[in-house]
Amino acid sequence: MFGGAFKPSLPSLGGLLWKNPWRLSATRKSRVRTRLRAVDDVIATLTKSNVECHALQRALALPREEHMLAKDKYTTFSKHDRGFRKSVHKVPKWTRLTIRENPVGY
């Protein structure tokens, strides 16, 4: 019936279009830790250069990577998920957002 660009394929017929795993692999977890450490290094560099701004004060209040629990490194708060936690790779643009801010108790 359809040809060319509209040719039926398994993802379009079966449903699962986005193949994103339900848990983080060891390599993705190591990249999360590396990314968090890189942000910590930038914050430390800005602190040494005596820069004053509101964003830096907020960043200094956040925990460093080595002081974070694994639960806080790899999951984030989500009011819609069961258990109120969601894996960070399920969050849109999760590499650009801070995942260090979660409500107390969650």
KAHUWO-V53442 format. One line per field, one symbol per residue. ss: DSSP state (~ for helix, > for strand, _ for the rest). psi: psi as a letter, one per 40 degrees, with the letter a starting at -180 (. if undefined). Layout:
ss=???
psi=???
This chain:
ss=___~~~___~~~~~___________~~~~~~~~~~~~~~~~~~~~~~~_____~~~~~~~~___~~~__~~~~~>>>____~~~>>>~~~________________
psi=diibdfhhiddddddgdhghieihidddddddddddddddddddddddefhhidddddddeiiideeiiddddeiihheeiheeihideehhfeeeiheehiihe.
